[in-house]
C-alpha cells in the first residue's frame, strides 16, 4: 500500500544492535550516533517493515515518496547513505543487500521496543499531580491532574516520551499550544499554561470541564429539538472563533463536546487542530478525526479547511436529533464507503422534523465543500431560523439571499486570415492553404501547459499507470484536478481527467460521476477537436455506455489526429473486441504496445482482454511482460493471480495475491485470494479472505462469493442471507450507471439462480450478452444457470456456445453445477467435439 511517510513518526526499533530513532533521524549504538537524512530514514523504516522480504524499488518509491516523481538515482543515494551510517559494504553486506533487478532486503534482525507505561496516579509533572488518565491522541497523552499551586483540577496534555527529544516535534507541540492559546471564547476550553517538566517532557495545562460529554448524553437517546439546536449553535460559535484565527479543529465529535451543568457547551481537544499552512501534527499511519464524523475530503486524506469542521457539525446535529449517525455501515470500511459515495440516510422517524432543520443538515453534509456553508457564522445563522416548536417560525430576521457566482469562461480568439482576392484565384487558394496551416499550428499550441501544469499532468499520467487500486487512481485524479485548477477550462486536461474518471467509474462507480465525465468530454471535444486525447476520452465514455460502434468512431478520430498515439489504438482494439471483431481488436492492441508508452498501459489492456477471451497462456505471457517493467505492479500481479485461478493453478495464485493484498489492501485482491482458497477447498480461509474484502468495500460480488462459500460449508441459511443481500447491492451499483454492467449482470444472475429465480437469472445473462456478445463467461453462466434449473437441453445449447467462444472445458469439469454431467454422453460429446 502506498503510504505517505513525510514526517517520520515511527516508534524506535532495533536493527541488530543498532537503535533506530526515526523521530530524531539517528542511528545509535553505544556512544556512537549517526545522523541520517529524513528520506533515507524512511527507506530504512520501509525495509524494516517488510524484513526479511525483498522490497522492490517501485514499492520503496511509492511508500516513501508517495505521489512525487523520483529517479532510481535518488533511491540509490538513500541506500548509500544508510550503508555509510551502518558501516556496511554493498559487495559484502551485513545490513542491506541489493537483489539484482528486484530491489533491496534488510539482512539484520529487526525488533521493536515496548512503548513506555502511562504515568501512575500520584506522579508529578511540574506543579501538577497526576490523578488519572483521560486518553491520548496522535501527538500526546492526556491526564486529569491537580495544580498544586492554585488547587484547581486541570486536563494535562503531554508530548509523548519517545518524541520529547525531537526538536521538530517540540516545535509542532508549541504550534498546538499557540493555536489553543489564541482562542478566547466561552465555548472553547481555556489553556492555562505551557511548560516543561524536569525530565524534559513538555505539557499543556487546560481547563478541566466538569459535566457530561455529548456522547454520554446521546447514550440516553435523541435530544429534544430545542436542546439539539442550542448545542449545535454553541459549537458553531466556538468553531467560528477558531476559524477566524485560521484554526481547523479536525475532530468535531460528541466525545469532544462537554455539556456543563448550566447548559453551556465547551468544545474540547484542539489536539488535532493545525494553523493554516503549518505542518500536520499527525503521526505516520494515523488519520485525524473519527470515521463517522470525518468529511469526505478528510476521509480521503485531502487537505481540509473550516468547511470540514462544518461537515462534522452537520453529522453531530443529525445524530442529536435522530439518535444515529447519518452514514451507516456495520464495519468502518462500509461507513467510509457510504461517506464517500452515498447520500445521508433519510432524516425520518416517529416525529416530523422542520424542513429548515433538514435543509441545514443537508447543506452541511454536502460531499462537495463548495456546496456547504462557507463559514460557521452562516450555519449558525440558518440554525437560528429553525422553528423549535409547532407553529413557530424561528428567528424573525430576514434571510440573506445568496447568489451563485457565474463560472468563468475562456474566451476564444480566432486567427484572422487576410484574403488578397485581387491577386487572383491561384494566389487566393495559396493564401487559404497557408492560413489553414497557420490556424492548425495555432490550435496545436493553443493549450500548451505552463511548466507547473506540465509537471502535474506528467505526474498524473505516471500515477494512473502505477495500478488500478482506488488509492492510486484517486491520487492521479487529485493531481489532474490540481492541474485543471491552475489551467481552468484546458480541454486537454479535461480530456485526461475524463478518461481517468471513466476508468475509475468502470471499477468504483459513484453517483454523479457519469455526468461529470460527459460534461468534461463534451467540452474537450468541442474545444480541442484537433487533438487525439479528447477523442480517447470520448471512446472510453462510449464504451462505458455500451456503445462500441460510437467508441470505434471516436478511437479512429484519435488515430487520425495522431497516428503515433498508443491510446487511440488501445481504444480501437477494445471497441472492436466488444463488437465481436476479436482478430482486428487484438491486432490493434498489439500495435499499441509498440507505440509510445503502450509497452505498459496497452499491454495491461491486452492481457486483460486475452484473459476475458479465455486465452490464459497468452494472458500470462503479457502480464509477465508488464512485471518485467515493474516487478511489483499491483494490477498485473492481481490479474496474473486471477488468471492462474482460471487455469486451475490456485497454489501459484495464493502467494501472489496475498502479497498484493498486504501491499495495497485492495478489496479485489482479497476477493481473488478467497477465490483461490475456495478452489482448493480451504473454505475457512476463503471465508476469512472474503470478509477482509467485504470490510474494505461492501461489494456485491464479494457478498455473492461469501454466499457460495457458506453454501459449500453447509450453512444454508447464512448462504441465502448473503445471496439476498447481494441482489439489491447489485441493483444499486447498476443504477449508478457505472461501467462493467455486463459483469454486474452476470454476478446478479448467479445470485438469482441460487434463490431459484431462474428465468430472472437468464434474463440478466441475455441482457449482458447484448452488451458483450462474445464474452465466454456469459455463455458459461447461462449453462450453469440451466444446470441449476435442471433444464438439460438448454445446458447443451449454452455449453456448445461457450466452447465455441473459447471457454475452457476444464471450467465445466470443475464447477459443481455440472456434478452429474460427467456421465452424460451427449454433454461429453459437446465438450470434446465442439471446436472453438
N, C-alpha and C positions, 0 to 999 in steps of 0.2 A: 504494500500500500504506500502510495506517495505521501510523505509526511513533511509538513513544514517544520524545519528544525532551526529556524532562525531565532537565536536566543536559546542557548543550551541549558535547560533547567533539569537535566537528568540528575538523579542521585549519584553519589560517589560509588565507584566499584573498583575491583582489583583485576588487573591483567598480570598473571603470575604474582610476583611480589611488588609490582608497581601499583600504587594507589592513583586512580584516575579521578581528577576533580573537574568535571565538566563545567561547573558553575564558576570555577576560578581559572579555567584554561591551563591547568597544570597537571604534570605527572610527578609523583613524589615517591622516592624510595630512600628511607632513612633521612639523611641530611641533604640528599640530592633532590633538587627541584628543577624540572624542565618546563619552560613556558611553551605552550602550543597555540598556534593561531586558531581562531574560533571555528573556521570551516574544517580544518584538519581534525580538531577535536570531535566535530560532528561525524566525520568519516569514521573515526575510531569508535564512537558510540554505536554507529550503524553496524560496523563489523562485529562488535561485541554482542549486539542484539541477535545476530544471525549465527554466531560462532557455535560449532566449528564448521558450519556450512560455507561454501564458496558464495560470495556476493558479486554479482555481475557489475560491470562498470555502469550499465544503464540503470540498475537498481540503486546503486550508490548515488548516482547523479539525481535520480528522482527523489530519493529520500532526504538528501542533504540540501540540494539546490532548488528543489521543488520545481516551479514553473520557469525558472531562469534558464537561458541558454548557456551551456558550459561546454568547454572543449575537453578532450582527453588530457591535454597538457596541464590543465588546472587540477584535474583529479590526480595526475601523476605527481604534481608538485606536493599535494597534500599527503600522499603516501610517502614521498621522500622526506618530508618534514617529520612525520611520525617515526619513520625508521631512524632518523637522526636523533630524535628525542630518546628513543629506546636504546640507541647504540646498536642498531640492527643492520644487517647487510642483505642486499637483495639476492646475492648469489648463494649465501648460506644463512637463510633466515631462521630466526628463533621466535619471532613475533608475528610478522606479516609476510605471507607468502603470495607471490604472483603466480596465478594459474593461467598459462598461455591461452589466449583467445576466449577466456571465460571471465576472469575477474580476480578478486583477492580473497584471502582467507586468513583469519586470526588463528595462529597456531597455539598460542599460550592459553592456559585455562583462565576462564572468566568467573568471578564470584562477586556477589553483591552484599554490601553490609546491611544491617537492620537499621531502620530509622530510629532516632533517639526516642525514649519514652516521653510521654507528656509530663508536664510539671505536676507535682503532687500538691494537694491542699496543704497550706502552711508554708509553701515555698515563697521566697521573696524575690521580686524583680523591682529594683529601685526602692521606692517608698510604698510599693504595693504588695499586699499579701494575697496569694492565690487562694481562692475559696473553692472553685470548681470549674471544670472545662465547660465551655459553651459550644464549641465547634471549631471548624477550621476551614480555610479556603486555599486557593492555589498559591497565595502569597502570604499566608500567616495562620497562626493558631489564635483562638480567642478564648479568654478565661473571664470568669466573674472574679473580681478582686476588690480588696478593701484598701482605700487610700489611707495610710496610717497617719498622715499629717492632718487631713481635713475630716477624717472619719466618714467618708462617703463611699458608696459602692460604685464601682466603675466596670466597664467592659474593657479588658486589656487585650490588645491585639499585638502579637509578637512576630517579628521576622523569623522564618524557620531557621533552626540552628545550623543546618547544613549549608545555608546560603548566607549566613551572617557575615562571613569574611569576604564576600564578593562585593567589591565597590559598586559594580553595576546594579546589583540587587538592592544595595543600600540607597542608591540614588532613586531607584524606582519606588522603593518604600517611602522615601521622602516625598516623591511625586504624589503618592496616595494621600499622605498627610496634608500636603498643600491643597489637594483637591477638596478634602473634607473640611479643613480649617477655613477655607474660603467661603463655606456655606454658613449662613446665619439665618435660619428660618425656623419657625415654630413646628414645622412638620418634618424636620430633619434632625437626627440625633447629633448632639453637640460634641465637638472634640475639645478635651481639656488640655492634653499635653502630648508632646512628642519627646521621647527620651531614649536613653541607652543604659543598660544595666552594667554592673561592674564586669560581667563576663563578656561584654561586647554585644549583647542582644538588644536590638532596637525594638521600641514598642510605641503603640498609640494608646492613650487612655481616653475612652469615650464615655458619654453619659450612659448609665445602665437604666434602661426603661422598664419600669415595673408595670406589668399588665399582661394581657394575653395576646399572642400573635393572631393575626387574621386566620392563619392556618388552623389554630386551635379553635377559633370561633366557628370556622366552616365545618368542623367535625360534628357540630350540632345541627347542621343543615343550612339551607339558603338563608340569606339575611332579608329582612323586610326592605322594601324598595327605598324608603327614606334613609335608612341606615347605610345601605349599599352605596347610594349616590353620594351621601355625605363623605364616606370613606374614600370613594374614588376621587371626589373633588379635592380632598386634602392631599391625597397622593399626587394629583396633577399639579397642585400648587407647590408642593415640595420639589417636584421634578422641574417645574418652570424655573424655580430659583437656581437649581443645579444647571439647567440648560443655558441660562443666561451667562453662566460662568464657563461655558463650553465643557461641562462635565456630563458624561453619559453614565448612568448607573449600571446598566447592562445585566442586572439580575433582579428586576422587579418581580416579586412573587409573594404569596401570602405569608410565608415564614419570615420575610424581611419587612413586614408591616406589623407594628405593635399598636394595639388599641389601649390607650390609658384609661383608668377608671372614669375620668371626666369626659370620655368620648373623643378626646384629641388623638390624632394619628401621628405616629412617628415612623418615618422611613429609615430603615437601618441598612447597615453594611454596604457602604460605598467601597468595599474592598475590591470590587471589580470595576470601579469607575476608572476612567482614564481621561486625562486632559486631552483635548483635541490636538492631534499632532504628536502626542507623546508616544513612547514605545509601549507596546502592550505589556500588561503586567502578568499575563498568564504563563504557566509552565508548559513545556513540551508535552503534548498529549492531552492537556486539559482543554475544556471547552467552556468559556464563560457562560453563565446562565444555566437555567434549569429547563429541560426539554419542553415541558408543557407551556412554558412562558417565553420561549425564545422565538423571536421573529424569524421569518423565512430567511432573511439575509444573514442573521446571526447563526441560524442553523447551518447554513451553507459555509460559514466561516468567512463571509464577506465583511467588508468594513461596515461598521454600524455608526449611526448618528442618533440624535434625540428621538427620531421617529420610531426607532426600535424600542425605546422605553415606552412609547405610547401604544405600540402593539401589545407589549406585555401588560400594560394597564388595561387595555381592552379585554385581554384574556382573563385578568383578575376580576374585572367588573362582571364579565359573563359568568364566571364561577360564583361570584357573590349572589347573583340573582337567581341562578339556575341550580346551583349545587354540584355542577360538574364542569370540567374544562371544555373549551369549545372544540377541541380536536381529540377524538377518541383513539383507541388502539390498546390492545392487550399488552403489547410489547413496545419498548421505547422506539424501535425502528419503525413500527407501524404508525406510531404517533408522529414521528418525524416525517414519514411519507405523507401523512394527512396534512401536516402543517405546510409542506411544500407544494402539494398538488390538489388538495380538496378544499371546498368551502367549509366554513364552520358548521357544526351541527345546528339544525334549526332551533331557535330560541323559543321553545314551546313548553307546555306542561299544563298543570291544572289551572294556573292563573294566566290571565292575559297581561302582556307587557305593553307599556305605552310605545307607540311607533317611534317617538322621539328617542327612547332608550335603544330600541333595536337599530335605528339609523346610526346612532353614535357608536355603538359596538361594531356595526358592520364597517363603518369608515375606519375605525381604529385598527381593525383586523384585516385591512386590505393587504393582499400579497405584495403589491407594488408600493414601496414607500411614498412615491409621488402622489398616490391616491389617498394617503392617510392625512391626519391632521398635521399641519406644518409645525404647530407649536403646542405645548401643553396648555397654554392660556386659551387657545382656540377650543381645545377639547373641554376644558373646564367651563368655558362659556356655553357650549352646547349642553353640557350636563346641567347647567343652571336652568335650562328650559324644559327639562324632563318633568312632567306632572307627577307629583308624589302622592296624589290621592285622586279618586274618581271625580271627574268634573273639573279638576284644577288644570291650569294651563302653564304652570311653570313660571319662570321669570318673565315679567311683562316687558322687558327691554326689547327693542327692535333688533331682529337678527340682521347681521351684515350680509349683503349679497356678494357672493364670491363669483368672480368672472374668470373663466379659463383663458389663459394666455394662448394666443394662436401659435401653432408650431411654425418655426422658421422655414422658409422655402428658399431653395437655392435658385438664383437667377441664372438663366442660360443666356449667353451672349453669342449669337450666331456670327460666323465669319462672313464678311461682306465680299462679294465677288463682283468686280467691275467688268462689265461686258463691253468690249470695244466692237460694237456692231459695224462701225464704219470701215473696219479693216477687212471686212468680207467674211463670207461663210467659213472658209478654212481657218482663218485666224480665230474666229469666234469659237469654232469647235476645239481648237488647240487650247484656248483660254479656259473653256469649260472643263477639259480634261485636267489641266493644271490646278484649277480651282477645286475640283473634286479631290485631287491628290493632297492639296494643302488641307482641305477640310478633314480628310481621313487622318492626316498626320496630327492635326489639332485634336481630333477626337481621341486619337491614340494616347495623347499625353494630357488630356483634359483632367484625368483623375489620377495623375501621378501623386504618390504619397510624399509627405514630409519625412525626414529621417526618423522621427519618433514614431509616426504612424506606420512607416515601413517596418520598423523593428517589431512593433506589436503584431502586425499582420504575419510577419515571418514566424514570430514566436507562437502565435495561434495555430499556424499551419503545422509547425513542428509538433505542437502539443497534441493536436487532434489525431495524429497518426501514431502516437505512442500506445494507443489501445482504445478499446471500446468501453472501458469502465466508466461509470457515471461520474466519478470524480475527475478523471482525465478530460472527458468531454465537457464537463461544467467549467473546468479551468480554461479550456480553449474558448468556450462561449464567452466567458468573462473577458478574456483578452481581446476578442473581436469587438465586444461591446465597448471596451475602453478605446479601441482604435476609432470606432464609429463616433464616440463622444468627441474625439479630437478632430475628426473629419466628418461632421454631420451630413447625412444625405449622400455620402460617397457610394455610388452604385456597386463598385467592385467589392467594397467591404460588406455592403448589404447582401450581395450575392454569396460571398464567402460564409457569412453568418447564416443565411437562409439554407445553404447546402448542409452546414453543420447541424442546424436545428432539424432538418429533415432526417438526418442520420440519427439524432437523438430521439426524434418522435417515433421512429421505427422500433425503438427499443424501450424508451421510457416516455410514452405518450402522456400529455398533460392537457387539461382544459385550456383553450385559447391558443395553444401552441401552433395549431394548423393555420389559424387566421393570421398569425404573425408571419409565418413562412410565406403565405400567399401574398401578403402586403409587401414584404421585403423583395420577393421575387418579381412581382409586378413592377415595382419601382426600378429595380435593377435592369430588367429587360427594356423598360421604356427609356431609361436614361443612357444606357451603355449597350446598345444592340450590336455594336461592332467588336465587343469583347467576348471571349468564349465563356467566362465564368458565369455571367447571368444565365446563359443557356444551359450550363451544367446544373445550376440551381433549379431551373425550370424542368429539366429532365427528372431530377430527383423528386420534385414536387409531383410530377405526373405519375411517377412510379408509386409514390405514397398514395395517390388517389386511384391506383389500379387502372391507369390509362397508359398502357405500354406503347401504343402507337403514337400518341402525342409525345411520350418520352423519347421515342426514337427520332421524331422530327426535331425536337429540341437538341438532342445529342448531335445530330447531323449539322445543325446550325453552329454548335460549338466547334465542331471539327472544321467547318468551313471558315470560321473566323481564325482558327489557329490549328493547322494540321499536325502540329508538334506538341499538342496539349494532351497529356495522357488521360485526363479525367473525361474528356469528350468520348474517347474510345471505350473507357470503362462504362460510362452510362449507356452508350450504344449497345455494348455487349449485354448488359443487364436487361435492357429493354427487349432485345431480340430473344434472349433466353425465355423471358416471361411470355413472349408470344409463341413459344414453341419452336423457334428457329435456332436450335441449340448449336449447330455447326457454325453458323455465322457469328452467333453470340460469343462462343468460346474463342473463335479466331480473333475477334476484336479485343477481347480481354487479354489474350496473349500478346497482341500487338501493343496494348497499353503498357504491359510490363517492360517493354523495351524502350519506352519513351520517358524522358524526364524522371520524375520521382515515382513512376509507375512500378519500378522494381519492387517497392514495398507496398504502396497502397493499392495498386491494381492487383498485385499478386494475392493480397488478402481477400479481395473480392472474388478473384478467380478460384482460389482454394475453397471458399465458402460455396460457390456455385457448383463446383465439382462434388463437394460433399452432399449438397442438396440433390444432385443427379445420381447419387449412389456410386460415383466413381471414386471410391475411397482410397485406392492406392495412389491415384493421381493427386487427390487432395492432400494426402500425407506428404507427398513429394513437395508440393507447393508450400504447405505450412512449414516444412523443414527449411525451405529456401528462405522464408521470412526470418526464421530463427537464426539463420547464418548471419543476417544483418543485425538482428537484435536478439541476443540469446535468451532474454527474459521477457519478450513481448507478451503481455498477458493475454491478449486476444488470440494470438497464434497458438500459444500454449493451451488455452482453454478449448479452442476449436479442434486442435490436434487430439486432445483428450476425448472430445465428443466423437471424433472420427474413429478413434481406437475402440470406443464403446460400440459404435455401429458395426465394427468389424469383428466384434466378439473378443476384443483384446483388452478387457477391463483391467486386468492386472497391470498393464502398462499405463493405463489411463489414471489409475488411482494416485500414484506418487506425483504425477504431473499436475493433476487437478488440486491435490492437497496443497502443493506448493503455491499454485496460483491463488487459492483462497487465502492462504496465510499471508500472501503478499498484498492482495488487493481487497480482501473482504467483500468481494463482489458476489451478490446472491446467486448469479448464474453459475459460477464455478462450484459453489456449494451444492447447487441443484444437480449439476453434472456429476459431482462426486457421489451424490446419493444414487444417481442412475447406475454408476459403475458398481457400487456396493450391491444395489438391487439385482443387477445381472449376475453377480456372484453368489446370490442367496444370502448375503450378510445383511439381513433385514433390519436388525437393531442398529447397525452402523448407518444403514440407509436412512432410517427414521431420524437419527441424530443429525445427519448431514442436511436432510430436508428441513428440519426445524431450524438449523442455523441459517439456511437460505430464507426461510419464511420470516425469521426475526429481522433479517436485513431488509427484506421487502416482501410484504404480503401479496405475492404474485399468484394469479390463478393457476398458472402452470405448476407451481410448487405445491399448491393445495391439491391439485389433481394427483400429483405424484405421491403425496402423503396418503391420500385416499387409497391408491392402488397398493401402497406398501402395507397399510393396515389391513387391507383385504387379504393380502397374502399371509399375514401373520395370523389371520383368523378373527380379527376384531371387526366383525361385520357392521355393527352399529357405528363405531368410530369411522369406518370407511365411508359409510353412507353420509354421515355428517359432513365429511370433507368434500365428497362429491357434490352434495347440496350447497355447500359453501362456495365451491369453485364456480358453479354456473353463473350466479349473479355477479361474481367478480369478473368473469369473462365478459359478461354483458356490459358492465361498467367500462371496462377497458375498450371494448368495441365502440361504445358510444363516444369516447373521446376523439374518435376519428384518427387514431394513430396508425402507424404502419403495421406490417406483418398481419394484416387482417386474416389472410388465409390460414396462417399458423394458429391464430387465436381460434378461428372456427374449427380447425382440426382438433385442438385441445378440448373445446367445448363439446364437440361431437362425442368424444370418448366418454366424458362425464355423463352426458345424456344417455348414452347407450348403457352405461353401468347402472343407471337408475331405471332401465327398462323402457326408455323413451326412444325406441329405435328409429321410427320414421323421422322424428325431430333431428336425431343424430345424422341420418343420411342426408337430410335437407341441408344441414350445416356443411357436410362434405361437398355436396353438389354446388353450393354457393361458393365454397372455397375454390373448387375446380374452375368455375367461371373466371376467377381472378388469376389462378395459376394453373392453366390447363395441363401442363406436362409434369407436375410435381409428383414424384413417385410415392412420397409419404402419404399423399391424399388417397391414391389408389389402394395402398396398403391399409389405410384406416377404413376405407369402405369395405374391404374384405373382412377386416377384423370385426366391424360392427355387425355385418351379416352373419358371421360365425357366432357371435354372441346371441343373435336373434334366432339362430337355427335355420337360417334361410340358405340351404346348401347350394341351390342353383345360382343364387346371386353371389355366393362366395366364389364359385368357379369363374364367373364373369369378371369380378373385381380382381381376382388373383391374376387372371390372364392379362388384364390391362396393366397391373402393377409390374409384372415380369417384363412385358414389352417396353414399359417405360424405363426399365433398368433397375428395378428394385431387387435387392439381394434375396436369393432363395433361402439363405440361412435365417433371415428375419422371420420368415414363415415357420421355419422349423423350431425356432427358439420361442416364439410367442405362445403363451398359454391359451389364447383364444382358439388356437388350432390344435389343441392337445389330442383330439380324437380323429384328426385328419391324416396322420401318417399311414393308417391302414386303408385309406380311401384311394383306390387305384386311379380314379379319374383325377383327383386332386394331385396325386403324384405325377401323373402323366403331364398335367399342365405345368407343374414345376420343372420337369425335366425336358419337355419338348418345346415349350414356348421360347422363342428367340427374342432377345432384347431388341 
